[in-house]
Amino acid sequence: MAEKLALPLLLPNPPPSKPSFVNHNHNQQQPTMPLHPPPVSPLIQDILYHQNSNSQLPVSPQPRARARIGRSHDPNRGKPWSHRTGLSSRGQQILVSLIEPSFDCNQLDSIFSELFEQYQDDPEAKMNTLAVEILGIIKGLGFYKKCDLALSVFEWVRNRKDFASVVNGSVIAVIIRMLGREKRVTAAANLLYSLHRDGFDIDVYAYTSLITAYASNGRYREAMMVFKKMEEEGCKPTLITYNIVLNVYGKMGMPWNRTMALVDAMKNEGVVPDAYTYNTQISCCSRGSLHEEAAGVFEEMKSAGFSPDKVTYNALLHVYGKSRRPDRAMKVLNEMELNGFPPSIVTYNSLISAYARDGLLEEAMDLKTQMVEKGISPDVFTYTTLFSGLEKSGKDEPAMKVFEEMRKAGCKPNICTFNALIKMHGNRGKFTEMMKVFDEITACNCSPDIVTWNTLLSVFGQNGMDSEVSGVFREMKRAGFVPERDTFNTLISAYSRCGSFDQAMVVYQRMLEAEVTPDISTYNAVLAALARGGLWEQSEKILAEMKACQCKPNELTYCSLLHAYANGKQIERMHSLAEEIYSGMIEPHAVLLKTLVLVNSKSDLLMETEHAFLELRKKGFSPDLPTLNAMVSIYGKRQMIAKTNEILNFMNESGYTPSLTTYNTLMYMQSRSESFEKSEEILREILAKGIKPDTISYNTVIYAYCRNGRMKEASRVLSEMRDSGLVPDVITYNTFIASYAADSMFAEAVDVVRYMIKHGCRPNQYTYNSIVDGCCKLNRHEEARTFVNNLQKLDPHTSKEEEYRLLNRIADKWP
């Protein structure tokens, strides 16, 4: 796998698929799609880069089959087939014959001809009783998992012209449902289409069965196309139909206004919601973290006379968990217990998730203790949630202790656990360990899922490894996984982190073309891409567009806006948004306060950084590793050693594991101090710990030596950097050039320029400024002018504008 990560990106782009039962007859009118993507707004048109039409990009996602989770609630499970289905004694005999291992399908004609002949003299009985017999036999075959045989019986009956009317809506619904359970959804769709073409009445139950088949196999867009076709045919949905479609809306992350429009349409048709409807509405709020909307549905449910049940409370808890609102989740728990519903493992897992997401890890661990005291054993989801929360906060050792505790408890890791391990190692730059975990998945009888691949894409994207992003995406497709909304979102984020903003925007455009509806995560991914470029004006327009589309911004939306302001040098706007957060106009989530620490530190605003950090602690939120790194950075830049050590001691006492960023920040601080040699000592320390240094690490140590005239040591570190597989960048070379120029070693400086050009590294303005300024500082202005006039020979790519710029710079410094 590791060798394949850098393979080129090959992404064919076929047209999006449609359900098989639609448009096989070319004389029929082409049906419209039920879920059109929102039109590309003028803003997005401005942002999107127009690419070559042959660009190879993600295909229209084809949903994959998904295994059902949970136990079957069939009361007959494990029991013999019950004959209380209206089967006559003769029908029962036929069913027994059919399930015999020795039965041959060639016997169908003789067996069923005899059955049908019983009703030749009584047409009315033929229509009623015979339909019940066939329905019972097909259900029985389904019970005994004889799907192919059931389909053969169905086709035999269907092809008897004198008895074709026996194939009624109930029989069709059963056979469609049976094929769906067997994951043969395409076959189910083809069957329904052919029945429709042959003039059979397709009723609401048959359509609903096909919608269910598509939905249960994760093929949500096709489920919605069937729903649209059903409405076009004038077939009125039932309560069950609406409930299934509502659940599909939740799975698709449909905007809340679309969800409510469906509920309103249901009510306008005179279909009264039931408890399942309300529970599903609450679940729909989970993806967008719509806690206020979920609370509103909860109150409406009670007003309508329905008593919340265990499912209701757990769904509401899950919404509050996703929304990072542990206090409200605890209130739900209390109400749940007061109403006679003892918390289950699902309840506690939602609560633990709520606290862990907000960085309140001590409270999350206390909840685990509480559930054990109540006789509820933690499961793999409990441990994985705690592990992920600790990992995200940078507490690697406590995270691994939770992992070991899970194994000692005999709780086998699942794919979610492996995904969390992959993320932990990837975020620490430990790619060898990360790939070992990937290989271990198969060894533990697990299989990588779509989240595994999305995690790999995200990790490589965060580290700016665009070739690995492309390689992983290709491997993902080879493994049979098809991009879905989360994959598109991850790709947008990954490419933008790699600096490929145009590629990120084209992925977004192709997502719309593939008729995948953007959700809050999509908008946030686009905003994050804009923020990295400091495109604050476009970011504000996206925010306005979200509100206009009734897509409610969340804390991550405002985090991206803060980054856009910081990167766009819009300090006043950043301060204004900060005040809205501090005042409570925008709820001061932990993640927002942490972001304020980061952006203020990045903008070198000491007082504002300390203010944000103080607010974070005042509200009881635990800082995570990036927040602490930001504090180390802003203190380190100012050589505030005591403050820096104070943060480092806190990290050590609280169990945080320093990251490469932490060490790079400390190296930076030491490189500017009198103890500059300590920067290399830190470099040796991280190598000993198995952490791979990056270009910043080596550049910092090189700067420390160059700044102090220790060119031999700087050259040694440069050689070590190249030996490690890292390619020196323009900053590396500029450090040497500036140092040589400052020491009047202009020939050596020019040799470095010549070397960097030869090895494909383009000089920038700072490169030539260093040489020119070095000459001028020694009053060697004529020598500086001669250098500029001969620059074309050294660097043929130098423009006339650059020459004029440098000559003007020399003139400004002329005494």
N, C-alpha and C positions, 0 to 999 in steps of 0.2 A: 504493500500500500504506500509506504513512504517513498518508494522510488517512482511511483506513478503520479505523485501530487503535482508535479510541474508540467504535466502533459497539456498540450494546447486545448483551448476551449472549443468544443464542437457542439453547437446547439442548433439542430434543425428546427425549422419553424413551420410545421404543418398547420392547416386551419383547425380551429377548435372543433372537438367532436360534438355530435348531437346524438340524442337517443336513437337507438336503432329502429324504433317503430315509427319514426317520423320521416316522411318524404322518400320512402322506397318507391312509391308510385309517382313518377315524374309528372303525371297529369294533375296531381293534386296540388292545391295551393300551398305555397311555402309558409309554414307557421312562423309567427314572430317569436323571438326570444323573450322570456318573461323578465329576465333581469339584465337590462342594458347597463353597461358601465356608464358612469357619469361622463358627460362630454369633457374632453380636455379643455380646461379653462384657458382664457387668454394668458393668464399668469404662467400656467404650465407650458403653454406654447412658447412663451418667452424664455423659459428656463431650459426646455428641452433642446438639446443639440440635434440638428438634423444629420442623421447618419446615412451611410450608404445603404440602399435597400437590401443589399445582400449580407448585411451584418448578421452574424450568427449569434442569436440571443435566445433567452429561455423560451421554451415552447409553451403553448397554452396548456395549463396544468390539467392532466387527466387524473381524477381522484383514484386512489388505490383502494383495494379491498382491505377492510379492517376487521380484525378479530373482535368479537363481542366480549365485553368485560362483565363479569358478575355471574351469578348463578341463574339457572333457568327457574322460572316460577311456574312451570307446567306441573299441575298437581298429579298428572299421570306419569311423570318422569320416573322411570325405573319399574313401572307396573305394566302388566299385559294390556294390550289394546282393549279399550272398553267398547262393547257393542251397543252401548246406549246412544246410538247415533241414527236410529231409524232404519237400520239394515234388517231386511227380512232374513229368515233362516237360509234362503237360497243365496242372498247377498253375502251372508257370513261365510257360507261354504265357498263361494267364489274367492273371497278375500283370503281364506285359508289356503286355497289352491295356489293363488298368485304368489304368496310369500314362501312357498316351498322352494328350497334351493334348486330342485330339479325342474322348476317350471320353465317352459320354453315360450317365448313371445309368439311363436307361430300358432300357439293354441288359443290366442286371444279370440280369434274369429269364432271358433266352435263354442267357447265358453259363453261369450257375450251374446252370440246369436240366440242361444237357448234362453238366456235371460230376457232378451228383448221380445222373443216370440210369445212369452207369457202375457204380454200386454197388447198383442195385435188386435184383439177383439174389443178392447176397451181404450180408445184413444185418450179419454180424459185421465184415466188412471195412468196411462203411459206417460203423460206429461208431468204428472205430479209425483207418483210413487217412484217411477224410474229415475227421475232427477235426484230424488233423495237417495236411492240405491247407489247411483254413480258417485254422488258427493261423498257418501259414507265410505265407499271402496277407495276413492282417491285419498281421502283423509287417512284411512287406515294404512295405505301404502306409504303415505308421508310419515306416519308414526314409525313405521318399520324401516324408514330411510331408503325406500325403493322409489326414488325420484324419477329415474328413467322409465321404470315400469308404469308409474302413475302417468307420466307424460304419454306413454304409448297407449294406455287406456283412454286418456283424454282425446288423443288424435283419432283413435278408432271410432269413438262415439261421434266426434265432430264430423268425420267423413261419411257417416250414415245419414244420407239426406232425409230419410223418413223419420229419423230420430235426432236431427241436429239441434232441434229446439231444447233438447235436454241439457245442452251446454248453456246454462244460465249464468247470471252474474256471480252467484255463489261459487259455482264450480270453477269459473275463470279466476276468481279472486284467490281460491285455495291453491290452484296450480301456479299462479304468479307468485304467491307468497312462498310456496315450496321452493321454486327456483331461486328466489331471492335468498332464502336461508342457505341454499347450496352455493351462494355467491355466483350464480349463473344469471346475472342481471341482464346481460345483453340478450341471452336466449329468451328471458321473460319479456323484454321489450319487443323483440321480433315476433313473439307469439301474439302479444296484444295487438301489434300492428296488423298482422295477417288476419286476425279475427275481425278487426275493424274493417279491413279491406273487403273481407268476404261477407260483410253485411250483418255480422253478429252485433247485438247490442252490448256496448261496453258501459257498464253502470259505474256509479261512484265507488263501489267496493273494489272493483277491478282496478280502476285508476289509483285508488288509495293504496292498494296492495303494491302496485308498481312504484309509487312514490316512496313507500316504506322500504321496498327492496333497494332502490337507489340510495336512500338516506342511510340505511343500516350498513351499506357497503362504502360509505364515505363519498358517494358520487352526488354531491349536493346540487351542483348546477343542473345536472340532468334531471334530478328530482323536481327542480323548479320548472323545468321545461315541460315535464309531464303535467304538473299542476296547471300551467298556462294552457296547455292543449285541452285539458279537461274542462276548463272554464270556457274556452272557445267553442267546445262542443255543446255547451249549454248544460253541462252536468254539474249540479249544485254540490259543493263540498259539504260534508257532514262535520260534526264536532271533532270526530277522530281525524279527519283529513286536515282540518285547521290546526289541530294540536301537533300533528306530525310536521306540517309545513312550518309552524312556529318554532319547533325544535330545530329544523333545518336552518331557519333564519339565525338562530343562536350559534349553530355550528359554523355558519358562513361569516359570522361577525357583522351581520347586517346593521346598518345605522339604526338607531333607536326610532327615528321618525318612520322608517319603513316598517319596523316591527309593529309600532302602534297603528300604522295604517292598515296592516293585516288584521289586527284585533278589531279595529273599528269596522272594517268590511265584514268581518264575521258577525259582529253584533247587528249591523245593518241588515244582514240576511236573516235575522231572527234566531241565530245560533247562540245559545247562552253558554258562556264560559263555565267550565267546571274546575275542580281543584287542580287537575293536571294542567289546565291552561295557565292558571296563575303561577303554579310552580315553574312551568316552562318559561314564562315571562321573566320571572326572577332570575332564572339561570341565564337567560339571554343578556342580562345586565353584567354578567361576569367578565366577558371579554373586553368590554370598554370601561370596566371598573365604574359602572354607573350605579353607585350606592344610593344616591338620592332617588333615582327612578325605581330601584329595587324596593326601597322602603315605601314608596308610593303604591306600588303594586301590592305589597304586603298588607297595607292598610285597606286598600280597595277589596282585597280578598276577604278580609274579616268583615268589612261592611256589607259584602254580598252574602254573608251568612255562612261562609266556609271557615271551618276551624283549621288553622295551620297544623300540619302533621310533621313527622320527623323529616320527611323529604323537604318540606318548605323551609324549616329552620336550617337544615344543613345547606340548602341552596343559598339562603340569605347570608349564612356564615361565610360561605365560599366567596360571595361577592365582596363582603367586607374584608376578607383576607386579601383578595386581589387588589382591593382599593386602599390597602395599607391603613385600615381603621380598626385596630385591635380593641379599642375601648368599646366601640359599638358592637363588635363581635361578642365581647363579654356580656353585654346587656342582652343580646339575643340568647346566649347560653343560659343566662339566669331565667329569662322568660320561658325558655324551652323546658327547663327543669321544673319550674312552677306549674306548667301545664301538663306535667306527667310524662314528659319525654326524656328519659335519661340519655345523657350524651353517649355517643358511640365512638368507635375509632375514627369514623368519618368526621364527626364533630370536632374531636380534638385535633385531627390533622389540619382542618381548616383554621382552627384557632392558632395552632403552632405556626402555620404558614403566615397568618396575619402578623404575628409578632416578629417572625424571622425576616419577612419582607421589609419591615420597618427598622431592622437592625437591633430590635429589642431581644437579644439572644438569651439573656439571663431569664427573662420572663418566659421565653419559649422553652427553655430547659426546665423551668419550674412546672410548666404545663405537662411536660412529659412525666415528671415525677408524680404529679397529681393524678394523671390517668392511670399510672401503675398502681397507685394507692387505691384506686377504685376498681382494681381488678382487670383493667384493660391493658393488654400487652401492646407495646409499640410494634408497628409493622414496618415494612420496607419504605412506605411513603413517609412515615414519621421520621425515621432515621435519615432518609434522603433529604427531606425538607430542612432538618437541622444541619446536616452536612453542607447543603447548598448555602444556607444562611451564614454559617461560619466561614465558608470559603469566600463568599462575596465580601465579607468584612475583612478578609486578609488573615484570618486566624486558622492557618493551615494545620498546626499541631492539634488544637481542639477538634478540628474537622476530622482529622484522621483518627482521633480517639473515638469519635462517634462511629466512624466506619468500622473500627475494630470491635467496638461494643456490639454493633449490629451483627457482625460475623460470629462473635462468641455466643450471641443469643440464638444462633441457628437461623437467622433471618438472611436468606439469600439475596444478594443485590439484584435489582432488576435493571432494565435498560435505562430508567431514569437515574439510577445511582451511577451507572457507567457514564452517562452523559454529564453528570455533575463532576465526576473525576476528570473526564476529558477537559471540561471547561477550566477546572482548577489548574491542571498542569499547563494547559495552553496559555492561560492568563499569566502564568509565571515564566513563560518562555521555555518551558521544559518539554520540547516537542518530542524527544525520544520517549520520555515517560508517557506522554499523551498517546503516542501511537501504540505503545505497549498495551495501554488500556483498551484501545480500539481492537487490537488483536485478541485481547482477553474476552471480549464480548462473545465471540464465537465459541471459545473454549468453555465458557460457562453456559452453553446451550441457549444463549440469547442471540438476537439478530439486531443489527443497527436499524434504527427507525429514522423517520424523517427528521426528528429532533437531533439525532446524532449527527447527521450530515449538516443540518443547519448550524449546529454548535461548531463543527470544524470550519465551516465557512466563516462564521463569526470570529473565531479565534484567529484565523489567518488574516481576515480583514482588519482586525484590531492591530495586528502587527505589521500591516502594510505589505503583506506578502501576496501580491496580486496574482502571480503565476500559480501559487498554491491554491488560491481561491478558485481559479479556472480549472485546475487539475481536480480538486475535490468535487467541483460541480460535475465534471465529466464522469468521475468515478461513481458519483451518486446516480447519474442517469444509467450508467452501465449496470448498476445493481438493481435496476428496475424501478427506482423511485422517480416520481414525476413531481416537478415543482408545484407547490401550492402557495397560498397567500403568504404564509410565514417564510417560505423559501424566497419569494420575491422580496419581502421586506428585508430579510437577512442579506440578500445580494445587494440591494440598494445601499444598505449600511456598510457592507464589506467593501464594495467598490469605492464608496466615498471616503472611507478610512484609508484606502490605498492611494488616495489622491486622484482617482479616476471619476471625477464628478460627472463628466459627460456620459460615461458608461452607466453610472448609477441612474441618471435621468432617463436613459434609453430603456433600462430595465423597467422603470416605472411606466414608461409609455407602452412597452410591450405587455405589461401587466394589465393595463386598461384595454389594450387590443384583444387580450385573451379573455376579456369579460370577467376578470376577477375583480370583485368590488373592493376598493380600498377601505381600510378600516382605520381606527385610531393609530394602530401600530405603523401602518403605511405612511400616514401623514407625518408621524413622528420621525420615521426613517428619512423621509424627504426633508423635513425640517433640519434634522441632524446633518444631512449632506449640505444644505444651504449654510448652516451655522459654521461648518468647517471652513467655508470660503468667506466667512464674514458677510454674507449676503443678507444683511438685516432687513433691508426694504422688502425683498422678496419673501423673507420669513414672516414679516408682518402681514403681507398680503395672503400668504397661506393660512395664517391664523384667522384672518377675516373670512376667508373662503370656508374654513372648517366650521366656523360659527354659522355662516349662511347656510351650510349644508346640514346644520343641526348635528354635527359631529362634535361632541363636547370635548374641549381641550382638557388634558389631564396634567399632572405634575411634570411628566416627561416633556410635554409640549413646551411648557414655560422654561424648563431646563435648556432646551435647544435654543429658545429665544434669548436666554441669558448668554449662551455661548456665541450666538450670532452677534449680539451687541459687543461682547468682549473682543471677538476676532475682528469686528468692524470698527474697533476703537470708539464705540459710541458709549462712553463712560456715563454720560448724563442719563441716557435711556436705561442703562444698566442699573443706575442708582434709583431711578423712578420705579422700575419693576421690583427692585429689592424692597423699597418702601411699601409697595402693595403687599408683598409677602410678609414683611415684619408686622404690618398693621392688621393682617388677617383678611384683607380684601381678596387675596389669593391664599388659600389655605396653606400654611407654612409646613408642608410635608418635610420629613427628614431629607428626602432626596433633593428637594429644592434648597434647603439650607446648606447641604453638602455642596451643591453646585455653586452656590454663592461663595463658599470658601474657595472653590477651585478657580472661578473666573476672576475673583478679586486678587487671588495670589498670582494668577497668570498675568493680570494687568499691573502687578507690582504695587498694589494698594494695601499697605500694611494695616492701617487702622480698620479699613473695611473688611479685610480678611479676618482680623481678630474679632470684630463685631459679629460676623456671621458664625464664626466658630463658637463664640460665647452663647449666641442664640440657640445653636444646635444643642449645646450641653445644658442650657437653661431649661429647654423643653424636654429633657430626659432622653434625647436620642443618642445612641452610641455612634461615634465617628467610625467611618470605615477606613481602609488603608489608603485609598486615593486622597481622602480628606486630610489624613495625617501627613501624607507625603507633601501635600500643598503647604501645610504649616511648616514642615521641615525646609521646604524650598524657600519660602519667603523669609524665614529667619536665617537660613544659610546664605542667601544672597547678601544679607546685611552683616554677615559675620557675627550674628547674635548667638554665640556659642552656648551660653547658659540656657536660652530659650529653646535652642535646637535640642540640647541634651534633655531638657524637660519633656519634650515630645517623644524623644527616643526612649526615655525611661518609662513613660506611660505606655508606649507600644509594647515594650518588653514585659512590663508587669501585667498587661491586659491580654497577653498571648497572641499579639499580632506578629505575623511573619513578614519581615521586610522583603520588599519586591526589588526588582532591578531598578525601578524608578527611585526607590528609597536610596539605594546605594549610589546611583548616578548623581542624585542630589547632594549626597554627602561628599562624593568625589569633587563635585563642582565647588562646594564650600572650601574644601581643603586646597584645591588647585589655586585658589585666589588668596591663600593665607601664607604665612611664613613657613608653615609646616607642609609645604606643597608635596613633599615626598609621600605623605600619607595617602595621597590620592591613589598612588600605585599600590600601596598596602591594601587599600579597600578593594582594588581590582583583583589582587591575589586572593583576598578573602572570598569574593563571590565565585571565583574559579574553583576554589577548594570546596565550596558548597554545591558545586555542580550546576550553577546558574551560568548561562551563556551570556557574556557581555555583548552589547550591541555597539554600533558605530559611535554613539554618544559616549559610551564608557571609554573607549580608546581615545576619542578626540579630546576628552576632558583631561586624561593623563598626559597626552601629547602637549596640550596647551600648558599644563603645569610645568613641564620641563622646558618648552620653548620660551615661555615667559621669563624664565630664570636663566636663559642662555645655556641650558644643558641639552645641546642639540644631539649629542651622541646617544643619550638616554631616550630622547624623543624619537630618533631614528630606529632604535631598538624596539620600542613599543609599536612603531609603524610596521616593522617587519613582522612582529608577532600578530598584529591585527590582520595583515594579509594572510599569514599562515593559518589563521583561524577560519578563513573563508569569507571574511568581510571585505568589501571593496571600499577603499578610501573615497571620501566624497570631497566636494569643493571646500568644505570647512576644514577638513584635514589638511589639504594642500595650502589653503590660505594661512593656516596657523604657522606653517613652516616659512612661507613667503614673507609674512609680516615680521617674523622673528629675524630672518636673514636681512631683510631691508632695514630693520631698526638697528642692526649691528653693522650697517654699511657693507654687507656681503651681497652686493647686487648681482654679481655673476651667479652665485649660488641660487639666489631668488629666481633669476631668469631660467636657470636649469630646471628648477621645480616646475615653473610654468610650462616649459617645453615637455617635461615628463608627463604632467597631468593631461596636456592636450593629446599626446601620443597614446595615452591610455583611455581616451574617450571621455575625459572629465572637462567640461567647458568652464573656462574662467568666468568670473562675474565681475561686477564693478569693484567689489572689495579687493579682488586680486590685484588689479592694476593701481588702485588707490594706494595700496600699501607701498608699492615700489616708488610711485611718484612722490608720495608724502615723505618717504625715507630720504629721497634725493633732496627735496626742498628743505627738509629739516636741517640738512648739512650745507644749505645754500648752494647746492649743486643743481641749479635750475636748468642750466644749459644741457646738462647730462640727462635731466628728466625729459626735456623737449626732444632730445635726440632719441631717447627710448620710445617716445610716443610716435615720432615720425617714422621709426623703423618697425612699429608694432605689427604692420601688415605682414612682414616677413616672418615674424614669430608666430602670429596668429592670423592666418588668412581670413578667418571669419569675422575679424574685427570690423565694425561698421565705421563709416565716416563720422556718424553722430557720436560714437564712442570716442573717437580721436578728438573731436571738437570739445567734448565734455572734459577730457583729461587736460587738454591745452588750457582751457578756461580755468581748471582747477589749479594748474601751475601758475597762471597769471594772477589768480587771487592770492597766492602765497608768495608772490614776488615782492621782495622788500622795497 
